[in-house]
Amino acid sequence: MKPTRPSVLMNGLTTAALVGALSLWSSAGAAEVHFVVRDIGEKRALWVPQDVVIHRSTEMEDGIAFVLENPTDRTHAFAAYGLFEEVTGAHGDVVTKPLRVNVTSEDTVRVRISTAQFEKRTDDAIEEFPFFCPLHKGDAHLGGTIRVVP
């Protein structure tokens, strides 16, 4: 029996992982944008990536979700002016509210983002939505920008 070369084994594992990830992603339906908060010194933090581009024509087709990860030792929040979170109410109805989510230390939160305001847009306008941590805006919490393009 011939020993398996490590590169062949690694290629097989990589392919299997990719196929598994794609099948999980497509079954979830919504496109996901991942943000991670980072402490960058005393009383300084930022959500990364700081610049995000979302394509209205493709990525919002099946909905969009933000995955907010907080590996730090303090609670942070994620707010984006002009964007709205979709929440399922007590009777199964979907309610929208301004996007502001607390993420406790060592936690990850998945938030569905409302796409209703973008559904009927047919123009080529680019919209910008600033995001930041409202809990630490007195600190040097650096914000970012989400750009929604056609």
Phi, psi and omega in degrees: 000135182274133178292145180282132178287141181302325182292323178294315179298317180295319178298319179295317178295320179297316179297315179298318179296319180295315179298317179297317180295318180294322179291323176293320182295314183291328179288334179287334177086301185282145171287147181240139173243124183261133175235141176231132178273140180231130170279132182235048182120178182296123179057033176228135179208162175206150173270131177240143002287156181272339177235121182234137176243127178241128180270118182301320187286338183239307188287338180265001184304315181251019182098169180217147179226146173256134174251116186251118183246134180235092178274006184276178181262014175222156180287138174234170175229158177237122177229142177223110180298130177095348176256155185231143177266142174262127180234137177276124182283181183298330183257017178087358179282148180266126181244142175252146177214156180306141184286107174205113187231129173277139177232110183288166180305136178061030182238159174230132182236135176253128185236128174279132181258134178290132177252004184304321183290346182255347189298322185262005181286131177235357181277177181261021183290142174257128180252142180240137181231113178286143174230154184191179175259107181291342179287333185236028181292340174286334173282185177268063178274113183282133180266180179217188182223135172255124178251127176255118184245161181301000000 
